[in-house]
Amino acid sequence: MRIVSIVGNRPQFVKAAPLSRALRRRSTEVLVHSGQHYDPELADLFFDELDIPRPDHALGVGPGSPLTQLAAMLERLEPLLAAEAPDLVVVYGDTTTTLAGALAAAKADLPLGHVEAGLRSFDRAMPEEQNRVVADHLSALLFCPTDAAVANLRAEGITEGVSQVGDVMLDASRLFAAAAATRPGPAAIGLAPGGYLLVTVHRAAATDTRAALEGLVALLTGIDEPMAFPVHPRTRHRLEAAGLWERLAAHRPLRLLPPAGYLDFTALLSGARAVLTDSGGVQKEAYFLGVPCLTLREETEWVETVEGGFNRLVGMDPARARAALADLSMPAERPPYYGDGAAAERIADAVAAWGDGAGPA
């Protein structure tokens, strides 16, 4: 069986690490890197440290608006899929790369498999929500990480080809835990374990307008305890263009850092008192590691973490963030919301069974 897998950003590289290994034990996988994250610090580093096979094709779309990137991806995917003639196209998550892969597969009349299917924030204005909904409705195989994701699909009339497999990010967390533990983590930047907050911000809602950027700066400069902030290149560019970078850099408790690879980031996260993030993937990574999470959004697709008391939605409200930081108590037990760390094997088995005509597992 021949599979084309399409990736393009940090979370997709992490998810591909365990899944690519599992798929290649059963099938022929052709890995395509869209170039959505074009900075070597956000792409090449992940392939190297996670031992992901080098991409067979690099689309190299580079910087641009989501529509510009989408158009470039579609133009380059059309001849690629025609030449590769796969039995299945696999996409991950909810990015522009996800949408491009889904649309290109549909237009080429190729079956689509969606990893992390069924997630919903129920905010159709969110680009990620638009991308995941379209991908789900075009997919033949839908690999859900949670029971809630299965229920979301059922509510939309999607029941064929649906499998609850668990979360491949949990697979990756367990696969690379030992390697991450060897990294210096907070010691490398002079911080003590448990004595700092970790910050990540990259989504369009937090960075695409001056008002959003000013809100971010106000929130972070209103916190007076040590913080480590590995800054996404896009976020830094927007802050600099708005003339806000220096104001943020002048806040003494805040350490602005270069982007971190998966292993170094995991080491920083595991040592943090809490993480403030707008990333869906980081919300889960915090849960895996038992680190309290403050989500800088008003909604999340990872509803289990909020309902269970492990994650709080604070938006970009400084007062709500400070109140949450003053009370970071969490339940002692973490339920297995996201499976048992064998999602990649289940997905590979389901794909193989589907290829043999037996349908999804």
Disulfide bonds with the S-S distance in Angstrom:
none
